[in-house]
Amino acid sequence: MAILITWQAMDPLLPRVINLPVEYYPAEDLVIQPMLEGCRSEDQYTFLGIIYGYKGLLLLIGAFLAVETRNVTIAELNDSKYIGIAIYNVALLCGIGAPVVAFLEDEKTLAYGLVSVFILLATTVTVAIVFLPKIYQLHSNQVDVRTSMGTNFVSYAGGTVISSGGAINGAEVEAHFARLQKVIVQKELEIALLKEKLKEATAAPSTSKKSTVSKP
């Protein structure tokens, strides 16, 4: 938006008429002067280059983030493969479409049609690549299971249950809760013992100090 506002303020697009080569028809004693009307500015290619460079930078940033997250083991968070395909799709269509449309300046109808086709292809294919796999996973899996580092996480109403792998059933959940309760009891005992040691440690210095005080 800032680039477009700057473009319009510094070098606005103005309507211009371009005279194409004259067509002669001697047999009919006819001369036709084709004219092409359009909007142009003096530095339009400079601003177009800035816009293309800005969009290209966004594609590079997206590719960098996709590469950095390629080793994420949680399937729902690892979209690097699909993002890479989407970036390739957009870059390919832009690389083909931009030069073709630039060479078809005088063919406004054809250029408009090609631009529309390239935009529709780029956006539709990108959205399909990124979101269709997620929709498929959402409808094919009845339970939300996420696998990470060989550990299964199953979401339920009261929180998250962790399993060491394989199928997760009710008995495994109960055993997991029982283990957690034992750990909690053990930690509470350790905390109580540490509190007793802390009291003894704080009481010992005061006792030794009283014993060293001499009577007058």
C-alpha positions as CSV (number, residue, x, y, z in Angstrom):
1,M,0.0,0.0,0.0
2,A,2.8,2.4,0.9
3,I,4.5,1.7,-2.5
4,L,1.3,2.3,-4.4
5,I,0.6,5.6,-2.6
6,T,4.1,6.8,-3.2
7,W,3.8,5.8,-6.9
8,Q,0.5,7.7,-7.3
9,A,1.8,10.8,-5.4
10,M,5.2,11.0,-7.3
11,D,4.3,9.7,-10.7
12,P,0.6,9.2,-11.2
13,L,-0.8,7.1,-14.0
14,L,-2.3,9.2,-16.7
15,P,-4.4,8.2,-19.8
16,R,-2.4,8.2,-23.0
17,V,-3.2,7.4,-26.6
18,I,-0.7,5.4,-28.6
19,N,-0.9,5.5,-32.4
20,L,-0.3,2.1,-34.0
21,P,1.0,1.7,-37.6
22,V,-1.4,3.0,-40.2
23,E,-3.3,0.4,-42.2
24,Y,-3.8,1.1,-45.9
25,Y,-6.5,-0.4,-48.1
26,P,-5.9,1.0,-51.6
27,A,-8.7,-1.1,-53.2
28,E,-11.3,0.5,-51.0
29,D,-9.6,3.9,-50.9
30,L,-9.4,3.5,-47.1
31,V,-6.8,4.4,-44.5
32,I,-7.2,3.2,-40.9
33,Q,-5.3,4.7,-38.0
34,P,-5.4,2.2,-35.1
35,M,-5.1,3.8,-31.6
36,L,-4.5,2.2,-28.3
37,E,-5.6,4.0,-25.1
38,G,-4.2,3.1,-21.7
39,C,-2.7,4.5,-18.5
40,R,1.0,5.0,-18.1
41,S,3.6,6.9,-16.1
42,E,7.1,7.9,-16.7
43,D,8.7,5.7,-14.1
44,Q,6.2,2.9,-14.0
45,Y,8.8,0.2,-14.6
46,T,10.9,1.5,-11.6
47,F,7.9,1.1,-9.3
48,L,7.0,-2.2,-10.8
49,G,10.5,-3.4,-10.1
50,I,10.2,-2.3,-6.5
51,I,6.9,-4.2,-6.1
52,Y,8.4,-7.3,-7.7
53,G,11.5,-7.1,-5.5
54,Y,9.3,-6.8,-2.4
55,K,7.2,-9.8,-3.3
56,G,10.3,-11.8,-4.2
57,L,11.8,-11.0,-0.8
58,L,8.6,-12.3,0.9
59,L,9.0,-15.6,-1.1
60,L,12.6,-15.9,0.1
61,I,11.6,-15.3,3.7
62,G,8.9,-18.0,3.4
63,A,11.4,-20.4,1.8
64,F,13.8,-19.7,4.7
65,L,11.2,-20.4,7.4
66,A,10.1,-23.6,5.6
67,V,13.7,-24.8,5.6
68,E,14.2,-23.9,9.3
69,T,11.1,-25.8,10.3
70,R,11.6,-28.9,8.2
71,N,12.8,-31.0,11.1
72,V,9.8,-30.4,13.4
73,T,8.4,-33.8,14.3
74,I,4.9,-32.7,15.1
75,A,3.0,-33.3,11.9
76,E,0.4,-30.5,12.5
77,L,3.2,-27.9,12.8
78,N,5.5,-29.2,10.0
79,D,4.2,-27.5,6.8
80,S,7.6,-27.0,5.2
81,K,6.9,-29.5,2.4
82,Y,3.6,-27.9,1.4
83,I,4.9,-24.4,1.9
84,G,7.9,-25.2,-0.4
85,I,5.6,-26.5,-3.1
86,A,3.4,-23.5,-2.8
87,I,6.4,-21.1,-3.1
88,Y,7.6,-23.0,-6.1
89,N,4.1,-22.7,-7.7
90,V,3.9,-18.9,-7.1
91,A,7.5,-18.3,-8.2
92,L,7.0,-20.3,-11.4
93,L,3.8,-18.6,-12.4
94,C,5.2,-15.2,-11.6
95,G,8.4,-15.9,-13.5
96,I,6.4,-16.9,-16.6
97,G,3.5,-14.4,-16.3
98,A,5.4,-11.2,-15.6
99,P,7.6,-11.3,-18.8
100,V,4.7,-12.5,-21.0
101,V,2.4,-9.7,-19.9
102,A,5.2,-7.2,-20.3
103,F,5.7,-8.2,-23.9
104,L,2.0,-8.1,-24.6
105,E,1.6,-4.4,-23.7
106,D,-0.2,-3.6,-26.9
107,E,-2.6,-6.6,-26.6
108,K,-4.7,-5.4,-23.7
109,T,-7.4,-8.1,-23.9
110,L,-4.9,-10.9,-24.1
111,A,-2.7,-9.5,-21.4
112,Y,-5.7,-9.0,-19.1
113,G,-6.8,-12.6,-19.7
114,L,-3.4,-14.0,-19.0
115,V,-3.0,-12.0,-15.8
116,S,-6.3,-13.2,-14.5
117,V,-5.5,-16.8,-15.3
118,F,-2.1,-16.6,-13.6
119,I,-3.5,-14.9,-10.5
120,L,-6.3,-17.5,-10.2
121,L,-3.9,-20.4,-10.6
122,A,-1.4,-19.0,-8.1
123,T,-3.9,-18.3,-5.3
124,T,-6.1,-21.4,-5.9
125,V,-3.2,-23.9,-6.1
126,T,-1.5,-22.3,-3.1
127,V,-4.6,-22.5,-0.9
128,A,-5.3,-26.1,-2.0
129,I,-1.7,-27.2,-1.3
130,V,-1.6,-25.7,2.2
131,F,-5.1,-26.5,3.5
132,L,-6.4,-29.6,1.7
133,P,-4.0,-31.9,3.6
134,K,-5.1,-30.5,6.9
135,I,-8.8,-30.9,6.0
136,Y,-8.1,-34.5,4.9
137,Q,-6.4,-35.3,8.2
138,L,-9.2,-33.6,10.2
139,H,-11.9,-35.7,8.6
140,S,-9.9,-39.0,8.4
141,N,-8.7,-39.1,12.1
142,Q,-11.4,-39.6,14.8
143,V,-9.0,-38.8,17.6
144,D,-6.5,-35.9,17.7
145,V,-3.2,-37.9,18.1
146,R,0.0,-36.0,17.7
147,T,3.3,-37.9,17.5
148,S,6.5,-36.2,18.6
149,M,9.8,-37.9,19.4
150,G,8.1,-41.3,19.7
151,T,5.5,-40.1,22.2
152,N,1.8,-39.9,21.6
153,F,-0.3,-37.0,22.9
154,V,-4.1,-37.5,23.1
155,S,-6.2,-34.5,23.9
156,Y,-9.3,-35.0,26.1
157,A,-11.6,-32.9,28.2
158,G,-9.4,-32.9,31.3
159,G,-6.1,-32.3,29.7
160,T,-3.5,-34.3,27.8
161,V,-2.5,-38.0,28.3
162,I,1.0,-39.1,27.3
163,S,1.8,-42.6,26.1
164,S,5.1,-44.3,25.2
165,G,3.8,-45.4,21.8
166,G,1.3,-47.6,20.1
167,A,-2.4,-47.7,20.7
168,I,-3.8,-45.8,23.6
169,N,-6.7,-47.3,25.6
170,G,-8.5,-46.8,28.9
171,A,-6.3,-49.1,30.9
172,E,-3.2,-47.3,29.8
173,V,-4.7,-44.0,30.8
174,E,-5.6,-45.3,34.3
175,A,-2.1,-46.7,34.7
176,H,-0.6,-43.4,33.7
177,F,-2.8,-41.5,36.2
178,A,-1.8,-44.0,39.0
179,R,1.9,-43.4,38.2
180,L,1.4,-39.7,38.4
181,Q,-0.3,-39.9,41.7
182,K,2.6,-42.0,43.1
183,V,5.0,-39.4,41.8
184,I,3.0,-36.6,43.5
185,V,2.9,-38.4,46.8
186,Q,6.7,-39.0,46.6
187,K,7.4,-35.3,45.8
188,E,5.2,-34.2,48.7
189,L,7.2,-36.3,51.1
190,E,10.4,-34.9,49.7
191,I,9.1,-31.4,50.2
192,A,8.1,-32.1,53.8
193,L,11.6,-33.5,54.6
194,L,13.3,-30.5,53.0
195,K,11.1,-28.2,55.1
196,E,12.2,-30.0,58.3
197,K,15.9,-29.8,57.3
198,L,15.4,-26.1,56.6
199,K,13.9,-25.5,60.1
200,E,16.7,-27.4,61.8
201,A,19.3,-25.4,59.8
202,T,17.8,-22.1,60.7
203,A,17.5,-23.1,64.4
204,A,21.0,-24.4,64.9
205,P,22.9,-21.0,64.5
206,S,20.6,-19.3,67.1
207,T,21.2,-22.1,69.6
208,S,25.0,-22.0,69.2
209,K,25.0,-18.2,69.6
210,K,23.1,-18.4,72.9
211,S,25.6,-20.9,74.3
212,T,28.6,-18.7,73.6
213,V,27.2,-15.7,75.5
214,S,29.2,-15.3,78.8
215,K,27.5,-14.3,82.1
216,P,28.6,-10.9,83.6
